């Protein structure tokens, strides 16, 4: 798979799945966002290929892999699940992916109000048009701001605390709307259990519908 397709194709795949099940929903999310905001409450992890040997210059593939999708909004989650379940094949950019099965996974127990989230893809955070990395001043504050914004959109308690525990290397990817810069992180969050559930299904940071900030 070409590296630009890894995140660059994610948005198109998501909307094509939604379009098949709920055209009005797909149009609303694409054109305006959710609930009168510009946010799209859904996340996706680009294909993870099992046993793929690394190859220089491309994202290595194999004949076995997984794609993860999620949303804290039942209508969106249901459409994504049905969309994938009704497909024999999904084209991820220039790569055809044969759908061999679909499985629904429940969120972990967040009833304690504390969770450690480790992301499988880089978290994208911006402030004044500048991408921030975990070691930059204001990173945690902007992640808190983003999480509170998501809570407001979903009508959930927005009090949240974030502590960055570990960070990966700086990564840059090409997406459908230009370059994105970020890093994988492990964070400890204190929040209402419902918000922790929502963030687990939605992802951390910006551009989650392009495959960024997916929580393992």
N, C-alpha and C positions, 0 to 999 in steps of 0.2 A: 504494500500500500504506500502511495506517495505521502510523505510527511504532511504536506498541506491539507490532505484529505482527512487526517486523523481528527482534528477539531473543526476544520473548515466545512466538512460535510455534515456535521452533527445536526445543525439547525435545520437543514433541509430534510433530513431523515425524520426528525421529530414532527415537523409540520405535515409531511406526507402521511405519516401514520394517523395524525389527528384529522386530517382532511378526509380520510376514508371513513371515519366513524362519526365525526361531528364537524361538518364544514363550517358552521357558524362559529363554533369555538375556535377552530383553526384560524379563521379570518380575524376574529377579535384579538386573539393573542398576537398574531403577526402584525396587524395594522396599528393597534393601540396599546395592547397590554391587558392586564387583568384588573377588574374592579376599579376602573377609572384611573389606574396608574400605568406607568411604563414598564412595570415589572412583569415577568413571565414566570409564574411559580411552578417551574419544572426543572428537573436536572437530568443529565445523561452522562454516563461514563462511556467514552469511545471503546471500540472493540478491544478486548483483552484476549490475545491469542495464546493458547496453551502450548508449551513446548516449542515455541518458534525460535529458531536460531537467529541471532542478530546478523543483520546485513548492513553494510555501510551505505548510507544515503537513502535508505528506505525504512519504513516501519514494517518489521518482519511479520509474516502471517503464517498460519498453519491451518489444518483442516478442522481444528476444534477451537472454539472460543466462546466468549460471552459478551453481551452488551447489556448494560444496566440502565433502566429509566425509572424516574420517580416523580411524584408530585404530592404536596400536602393537600391538594384540592381534589376531592373524590371524583368530580366530573372529568378533570383532566387525567387523573390516574387511570380511571376506567376506560377512557378513550385510548390511551396509550397501550394499555393491556390488551384491549380488544383488537387494536390495530396491528400489534405485533402477532397476536394469536391467529389473526386471519391471513397472515402472509406466509407464502412458501419461500420467498426470497426477498431480501432487502438490499438495495444498492447503496453502499456507503462510498459516496463519490464514485470512483471508477472501479470499485471492488464489489462483486456480488457476494452476499452472505446468505447462505442457505439456512433457513430457520428450522431447527430440529426439535425445538420444544420451548415452552414458555412457563416460567415458574413465578409465583407470587411470594414475596418475602415480607415478613412483618418487621417493624422497627424494634430495636432492642428496648428493654425496660428502662425508661428514663424517670421513673416515679420519684427518685431521690432528688431530682432537680439539679443534678450534676452529671456531666458526661465528658468523656475524652473522645474527641473526634480526630481521626487521622484521615487525611484526604488521599485519594488515589490519583488525582490530577491536580495541577497547579491551581492555587487560589488566586483569582484576579482581584486586586484592590486598587482603586484610583483615588487621587485627591488633586483637584485643580488640574485635570488632564495629565497627571503624572502617575505612572504605575508605581506602586509601593511594594517593597519586599519586606519580609518579616523583621529584618534588622533595622529598617528605616523608622525614624521618629514618626509617631502617629499611626503606625500600622494597626495596632490593637484597637485604637480608638475608632478608626475607620471601619474595622470589622464589626465592632459593636454597633456603629451607626447603621451599617448595612443590615445587620441582624434585627435591629429595632424597626427599621423600615419594613422588612419582611413581616414582622409581627403585626405592625399596624395594618398592612394590606390584608392580613388574614384575620384581623380582629382578635388577636391574642395579647396577653400581657407582654409588654415590651421591655421589662427590666431584664438586663442580661449583663453578665460579666465574662470577659474573655482573657485567658492567659495563654500565651504562646509557649508551648513546651519544647518544640523541636521544629526545625525547618530544613527543607531540602535545598537543592541548588536552584539558582535562577534559571528559568526556562522561557524561551520565546517561541510562540507558535503563530502560524497564520490561520485566521478564522474567516468566516464569511464577511466580517466587517473590519478587516484589517488585522494587524498584529496584536497579540495579547502577551503580556509579560507577567509572570508570577512564579510561585514556588509551592511545592507540596508542604503541608504543615500538619503538626499535631497540636491541638489546642484543648484546653480544659474550659468548659462553659458551665456557668451557673445561670439557670433560667427556669421558667415555668416548664414542667414536663411536656406540656402540649407544644410549646415553642421548640423544645429540643427534638420532639418527634418531627415537627415541621421542617426544621433545618436538616435533619437527617435525610428526609425525603427530597428536599429541595436542593441542598448543597450550600456551601459557604461562598461568600463573595459575589462577584459579578459574573455575567456571561455563563451562567450555569446551563442554559439551553444550547450552548456551544461546547459543552463537555468539560467545563472548568469547575473546580471546587467540589467534585463528587466525594462524598464521605464513604469510606470503606464499611 
